[in-house]
Amino acid sequence: MASDKPRILHSSKDMMFSLIPLVIMCVIIAAIASQCAFRPGGPKEGPIPNFDVDASLKYDASELAFPIRNPHVPDGWKPNSGSRTKVNGPGGGDVSTVGYITDAGAFMQLSQSNATEDALVPALFGDRSATGSNELDGHTWVIYAEKGSEPLWVADFTQVRVLLKGAGTTDEFTALAHAVDAATPLKSRTP
């Protein structure tokens, strides 16, 4: 028999001595599988991924049937991501998206699409209601800034809806909006 005491006389100390070998075995298995790490002070910020925003937007401009702009973002902003998707259904269309990390470390996303605003916003960002607007460079930017979610700015550039989303400040949103407005559309397959 493993224990000389009746079960009713076992204490929490006995339970701890039973659990210690199990915990040690779990730690050893996790270490062998490289599924854990010990980092005093928490995780460190890694390098920003290198993304060729110029090539991505030029490619999208050559493939999509609407004008794409490649804005000259403020110095210190680094492109880090890009994607292309499609919004299905009435008012749908293609979406070209690129992301930037601002010099302050906030993520900002620029999406350009030929889909309508009514189709685009719910398809990409869920049900949101407009909370205001901002006039910049002759464009009305509709603002969706619900509590608990990142703000979203949307403007109509005739053939294109431009969406800005991210964790940036109002100044960073404004800087990106100005940069998009100042950018000349890239050569595209648009007739």
N, C-alpha and C positions, 0 to 999 in steps of 0.2 A: 504494500500500500504506500502511496506517495506521501500521505500525511497521517500523523498519529492522532491529531485532534479531530473531534467530530466537526462536521461542516458548520454547525451553528456557532462554533467558537472561533471561526476564522475572522480576522480583522482586516481593516483597510491596508495595514502593513503587509499582510499576506497577499492581498490583491496587487499591490505595487510591485512586490517581488515577482509576481506572475507576469505582469505587463512589461517590465523592463526588458526581458529577452525579446519580446515581440517588437517593441519599439526599436531596439538595436537592429534586429533583422530587417525591419522596414527601411531604416536609414541606409543600411548596407546595400539592399537591393536597389533603392533609389540612386545611390551613388554609382553603382555599377551601370545602371541604365542611363546615367547622366541626365536625370530628370529633376535635379535640384541643384541649387547653388547657394553659397553663403556669401553675402555681400554686406559687410558692415557699412552703415550709412545709406543703404538703399541703392536702387539702380542708378547707373550713370547715363547721362544723355549720350546717345550714339551719334555717329556722323549722319548728316542729311543725305539721303540717296541722291545720286546724280541722275538728272533726267534732262534729256535734250528737248526742251519745250519748242524750240524753233523747228526742228525736224518733225515733231509730232503735229504741230499746228499746220505746217506746210502740207503734210500728208493728208490731214483731215480736209484742208481747203481743196486739195486736188480730187478728193473722193466724194465730198458731200455737196449737195445741190443748193448751198447757201453760202454767203460770204463769211469767212472766218477772219477774226482780227488777232494779231499777235501784239499785245500791249507791251510798251516799254515800262516795266514796273520799277519802283524806286530802287536805288542802289542798296545793296544789302539783302534784297529779297532773293531767295534761291528756289528755282523750280524743283519739285521733288516727286511729282506724279502726273499721270495722265490716263485718260480712258475715253472710250467711246461707247455709247449705248443708244437705245432706241425707245421712244415712248410710243406705245401702241394705242389704237383706238381713235375716236374722233378728235381731231386737232393735234394728233401725234406727229412725231418726226424724229430726226436724228439729233443726238446730243454729243458735242465735243467738250471734254472737261480737262482742265489742267489745274494743278495745285501748286501753291507757293508757301514757303516758310518765310515770314517777314523777318526783318532784322531784330525785332523784339521776341521772336520765337513763336509767333502765332501762325496757325494754318489758315490760309485763304484759298478758296476754290473759285475758279472762273469756269462757268459753263455757257456754251453758245448753242442755240438750237433754232430750228425752223418750226418747232411745235408751238402751239399757242400757250400763253401763260396759264390759262385755265386747265390745260391738259398737263403741262410741264410740272408745275409746283406740286400738285398732289401725287403725280407719278414718281417723282424723285424724292420728295421730302415729306409726304404724308399730308393729311388735312391740316391746313393752316389758314388763318384769316389775316388779311392785311391789317397792320396796326398803324400805318402812316405812309407818308411819301416824302420825297426829297427831290427838288429840282436842281439838276447839275448839267451844265453845258447844253441846255435845250432839251434834255431828256428827263422824263418823270420816272424816278426810281421808286417803285412800290416796295415798301418795307414790311416784311413779315418777321416780327421780333417777339415771339411768344416766350413767356417766362419758362426757364428751364431748357431752352433750345437755342442753338446758334442762330443769329440773325441771318436773314436772307433778303437780298435786294434784287429786284427784277426790273428791267427796262426793255422797252420795245425799240429796236433799231431797224425799223421798217420790215425787212425780210427776216430778221433775226431777233430772238429774245435772248438777252444777256442776263445771267444769274450770277450773283456774287454771294458766297456763303463762307462763314468761318468764325474763328474765335478772335478775330482782330477788333481793334478799336474803331470807332466811327471815323477817325482820321485815316485809318488804313483802308476802310471800305471806300471812303471818298477818294483816296489816292488811286486805288484800283479802278474806280469808276471813271476818273479823269483820264487814266492811261488807256482804258478801252475806247473812250470817245476820241482820243487823239490818234489812235492807231488807224492806219489805212488798211482796208480789207486786203488780204492776200489774194494773189491770182488764184482763181478757182474755176471749176467746171461750170459755174453758174452762167447761163446763156446771157 
